Amino acid sequence: MSAAAAASAPLPTVCLIGAGSSGIAAAKALHQAGIPFDCVEASDRVGGNWVFGNTNGMSAAYRDLHINTSRDRMAYSDFPMPADYPDYPHHTQIAAYFESYVDHFGFRDKILFDTRVENVSRGGDGVYTVTFGDGEAREYDVVLVANGHHWDARWPEPAFPGSDTFAGTQLHAHEYVDSSIFEGKNVVVLGMGNSAMDIAVESSYVADSTYLAARRGAWIVPKYLFGRPTDHFKNDPRVPFKVRQKVVEKLIRLHTGDITKYGLPKPDHEFGEAHPTVSGRILDRIQHGRVRPKPNIKALDGDHVVFADGTREPVDVVVYCTGYKISFPFFGEDFIAAPDNHIELFRRVFHPKFPDLGFVGLLQPLGSVMPLAEAQGVWLAEYLRGRYALPAPAALTADIRADQQAMHKRYVASKRHTIQVDFEDYLWHLDKERKAGAERARAAGFALPVPHRAKDAPRSAGGAAVAA
């Protein structure tokens, strides 16, 4: 097929699940490529995790949340954030930015708001039946998943002894709204990630006492170095990772010194071998005595918390900042699942078994997901128009295997480190793959990878369309 013939062929229809920051990036790419799609969103607005009090109940945003990547690094490439935004905007500004993005590029009418996807099934002919919360079912050629991975709370596993009889309040970070629940209380925040640091800092201003319990050490990255947002410093993927690793470690040590002098545990890994924590305030609050570091929780005992070092403190509130599960509630467990947060995809996007199923934003970078999701959306649009072709199945499987092996070799083994990527490296390698795939597409005559199927054709018992 020639490029002109491919361009005139009926394009596959797409169901895009989610209109959060990743979903709208993919929606914009599909819209600009002229690919017919519905973007299905459970909430009454776009923005997903960045909508405080989101009606879909999935947002983890709290009242005073600010981003921990800078404004310029978070923005989409062709739609900068307003110049009067601070370096690290508030969640209300980010949510407004996403609304403006949708209106600027003109695809709001493609979003089905207040519509929850209840079930997605794939027929024997490859046609997807998507059933919504009101019982309506629609058929699509392609399903793209952008439902996020910071909404299904993961609690401590196993639960701490005594947690079922603890006299105080226990909550997951996903439930946290504001610091009013800490006023005049004794608080334990468990975790060393971004949410734990933020919540401990907020507690420190109103609680009688705040303890930060660490399950393991973490590298704490300041928001500014030498007067500039830290993520503005160049991280060239052409430079070997070990070289970049040592440079960053030296910069952090120059800024913070020995982390153990704050009472925090020394990381048991080098920088970049676990997800670091970005915080510009936690060390200050520790130095002022308003946050007191503690080792991991050992048990809950009545109205006390017992720590791993044997110390015990009276505690009113425990906040578990223990991460999230990767889950797809609309897929059957025997179809697509991520047990222990493990899922294997080609470059974090394409499912190796189903060429008509893709994922957007299902990665965890040091940096913002939004530009990565934007690149993934463009990549998927190229694919669906026949301008990009996937590698042969054997090569695709080998690539996934090599990626998994490299990730397991580099990162601390935990359920948090299953979808990690380096921001610049991911974009650089994706650009190379898109160019290679464009050459494969030319060689294949720009054939559409997923043909448009006639949905009104009668179907056989096996689900395949019957030839007219």
N, C-alpha and C positions, 0 to 999 in steps of 0.2 A: 504494500500500500504506500502511495506517495504521501508526502507531508500534507499536501493539499487535500487529498482524499481523507486522510485521518482527521484533518481539521473539520471536515464537513460531516463526518460520521456522528450519529447520535451519541452523546456522551453519557457515561454511567451516572445514575442518580445516587446521591450520598445522604446518609443520615449522620450528622455530626452531633455527638452527645456532649453537651456542656457549653455554656457561653461565659466561662471564666476567662482569665487572662490568656490561657492557651487556646481555648476554643474560639475566641473572637479573632485571634491571629490566624488560625486555620480558616475560619469563615471568610475573612477578608481575602485570603489567597484564592479560595474557591470562587468567590464572587468575581474577583478580577479576571480569573481564568475562564469565566463563563460556564462553570460546571454547575449543573442543577443540584441544589441541596436544601435540606432543612436542618437548621441548628436547633436542637431541642434543649430547653433550659427549664429546670424545675423551679427556679426563682422567678420573681416578677421584674428582674433587671439583670444586666450583665455585671461581670466583675468577680463572681464566685467568691473566693476566699477573702477578697478585699472589701466585701460588703459587710460592714458591721451590723449584726442583727439580721442577717440575710434570712428571708422567709423560707428558704429551703432547709434551714437548720444545719447547713454543712460548713459554714464559715467559722474559722478559728480566730477571726479578728477580735481584738478587745479594744476598749474605749480609747486608750492612749497609744495604740500601736503606731509606730513609724517603721518605714522600710529599713532594712539593714544593708541593702545595696544602694549605691547612689542613684540619684535621679537620672543622670545621663546613661548609666549602664543598664538601667531597668527599661528605658524607653524603647519602643519599636523604632526600627531604623529610619522609617520614612514619616514618623510622626513624633517629633520631640515633645517632651513635657514643657509646659509653660515656663518661660525664663524666670518668672517671679516665684516659682516653687523653690523651697529650700533644698539643700543637697540631699536631705533625707526626709521626704515628705510624709505627712500624716496620712492614715488610711483613707480619710475622706477625700483628700486631694487625688490619691491614686484611683479611687473609685470614679471620681469625676473625669479623670483622664481617660479611663476605659469607655465611659459613656460618650465622650467627645470623639474618640477613635471610631466607634461604630457609626456615629452620625456623619463624621467627616468622609468616610469611605462608602456610606450609603447602603448598608446591608441589614438594617434593623428589621426590615420586613421579612427577612429570611429566618428570623428567630421565632420559634414557638415558645412564648413565655408561659409560666405557670403550667408547664407540661412535664411530667415525670415519666421517664422510661422505666417501665416495669419489667419488660422481657425483650430479649433479642434472640431470635433463633435463625439458624441458617438451613435452608432447604437443600435437598439433594441436587437441585439445579444451581445452587450458589446464590439464590435470592434470599435476602434477609427479610424476615418479618419482624417489625418493631412494634410492640404493643405499648400504648401509653396508659397512664393512670386512669383515664376515663373509659378504658376498654377499646378505644379506637386502635386499629392496626393498619400500618402502612408498609409497603414493600419497597426495598431499596437494593441497588446493586452493590453498594459499598457502605460499610460502617466505619466511622472514625470515632475513637473514644478520647474525650478530653474531660473526664469527670474528676480529675484532680487526685492527689494522694495525701492530702492533709485534712481529712474529715472523719475517717473511721478510726477512732481513738484506740490505741494499744495500751492497755494497763500492764502493770508489773506482772511478769510471768515467771514463777507462780506468785500468787498474792503473798504479801508478807504475813507471817504469823501474827495473829491478833487483829488483823484488819477488819474481820467480821464483827468484832466486839469493841472496836475503837470508839471512845466516847465523843471524839471531835468530828470535824467535817473532813471528808476526803473528796477530792475532785480531780479530774483530768484537766490539763491545760486547755483543752478544747472547750471546756465549759466556762473558763475564766472570762469575766466581763470587765471588772474594774477592782481597784484596791479597797473599795468600801468594805468588802468581806473580811479584810485584815485589821481593821481599826481596833486598836487595843488588844489584839490577839497575839499569841505565840504561833509562829508559822514555820513550817518546813516546806521547802521547795526541793523536789528531787529531780536532778538532772543537771547537765552541763551544756545543754544546747542553747540556741538563741532564745527560745521561749522561757526556759528556766532562768536565764540571766535577766531577761526583761521583767519577768514577774517578781523575782527576788528583789530587784531594784525598786519596783513599784511598792512592794510590801514594806521595804525598809523605811519609807517615809511616814508610814501610818501605824505599823505594827509595834507592839511592845518589844518583840524580838523576832528576827528572821534568820533561819538557818538554811544554808545552801548545801544539800547533801549530794555528794558526787559518787556515782557508780564507777567512774574512771576519769582519768585526767583528760583535759582537752587543751588545744592551742586556742588562745584568746586573741583574736585579731582586732585591733583598734579601728574605729571608723575613720580616723585621720592619721596620716603620717606626713610630717614635714608640712603641715598646713593644707594638705590635699586629701580628698577622699581616697582611702587606701586602694580601692579598686580602680583608681585611675592610673596606677602604675602598670606599665606594660608587662605582659606575661606572654612572651613570644613562643608559640608552640614549636618553632624550629630549633629552639634551644633545648638541649636534653633536660628531661624532668629533674634529674638529680641535681643539676646545676641550679635550676630555678628554685628547687626545694631548699638548698643551702642558703641562697640569697635571702629568701623570705624568712627563714628561721633566724638569720642574723638580724634582719630588720626588726622582727618582733622582739627578740631578746634585747636589742638596743632600746626599744620603747618601754618594755615592761620589766626587764631584768629577770631574775629568777622567780618563776611563778610560785614556787613553794614558800617564798617569803610572805606571801599573802595567806598562807594556810591552805592553799589549793594543792591537790595532788599533781605530781609531775606526770605529764603524758607518757604513756608506755609505748609511744610510737613517734615517728618523725612527722614533721608537718606534711600534710597532704595525704597521709595514710589513714586518716579518719576525717569526718566532716568537721572543720573547725567552727568556732563560735565567734560571731561578730558582736562586740559590745564595747561601747565607749564609756560605760558608767559603772560596771560591776566592780572593777578594782578600786575605784574611788569610794564606793559604798563599803567595801571591805575595809579599806584603810581608815575610814571614819568609824568603824566598829558597828555599823548598822546592819551589815550582813556578816554572819559568822559561818565560815566553812565547816562542814562536817563530812565524815566518811559516809558510805552507803547506809541506808536504813537496814537494821537487822530484824526488828520486830516492832509492832505497836502493842502497847501494854496499857489498857485502860485509857487514861488521859495523858499518857506519856509516849514518847518515841524513844526506842533504844537503838543506838547506832552501832556500827560494826566494831568500833573501838571500845565498846562497853559503856560509854557515857549514855545518860538518859536525860531527857528534857521534857518538862510539861509542854504540851502542844495542843492547840485548838484547831488548827487547819493544816492539812497536808495536801500539797498540789503535786500531782504526778505529771512531770514533763517527760514522758516515756515514749513519745513518738506515735506513729500511725501505721495502720495496716493498708497495704495496697489491695483494694477490693473493687469488684465489678458486680454489684448486686443484680444487675439485669442479665448477666450471663449465667447459664447453668454451670455448676461446678465441674461437670464432665466435659464442658466445652472450653471455657477459658477461665483460668484462676491463677492466683499468685500466692501459693502456699509459702508461709514464712517470708512473704514479700519477694519471692523469687519468680521472675518471669523473663524469658529469653526472647528477645526481639532483635531484628537486624537494625543496627544503629539506633536502637531504642524506639523504633517506629513500626517496622513491618513484621507481622507475624509470619514465621517461616512456613506454616502449613496453609495459611489462607491469604492469597494475594489481594483479597478484597477487604481486608481488615487491617486497620492501622491505629496507632496511638499517637497522641500529641501531648507534649509536656510531661511525659512519664519519665522524668530524669531528675537528678539532684545535683546541681552544680554548686561550686563555690562562686556565687554570683547569681544573677537573676535568670529565671527560667524564660521570661518573656521573649528576649531576642532569639533564644534557641527554639521556642515554639513557633516563632515567626518563620525561621528558616525551615523548620519541619513542614509548616503549612505550604510554603512555596514548593518544596520538594514533592509533597503529595500531589499538589496541583499539576506539576510537570508530569508526574507519573500517570495521573488519571487522564491527561491529554495525550499520552503516548510520546511525550518528549523526553522521558527518562525510562530506562528499562532496568529491572533488577538483575543482579548477577544470576548465573545459573544456580539451580538449587544446591548443588554440592559446594559451590563457592560461597553461597550465602550461609549455609550451615557452618562451614569452616570459619567464616568471619565471626559468627555469633560465638562459636566455641572459643576462638582466640580472644575475643573481647571478654568473655566470662572468666577465662583463665587469668588474663591480665588484671582484671578487677579483684579477683580473689587473692592474687599474689600481692597486690599493692595494699589493699585496705584491711583494716581490722575486721575480723569476722563478727558480724552482727546483722540484725535485721534492718539496721539503718543504712547499711552500705551495700545495697543490691542494685541500685540504679545510678550510681555515682558517675559523673563526668567532669572533666576540666572544661571550663567555659570556652576559652580560646581554642583549645585543642579540638573540642567537638565541632565547632564551626569550621575550623580549618580542614579537618578530615571530611566533614560533610560536603564542603565545597569541592574537594577532590573527587568524592564519590559521585556527586551530581554531574560533574564533567565526564567521568568515565561512563556513567549511565546514559548520558546524552549520546555518546558515541555508540553504545550498544543499541540505543533506540534507532539511530540512523541506519545502522546495519540491518536492523529488523524491519525497516520500512515504516517506522513510526506507528506500528500497530497498537491499537488501544489495548491495554493489559486486561481491562475488565469491560467487556462489551455491554452496551445498553441492552437489556432484555425486555421483550414485550410482555408487560405485566398482565395484559388483558387476554393473552393467549391461553387456551384451555390447558390444564395440567394433567399429567399422568399421575397415577397413584404414588409414584416415587418422587413427585415434585418437579420433574423436568417438564419444560414447556413442550407441547406436542406440535410438531411441524405442521404448518398449514398446508 
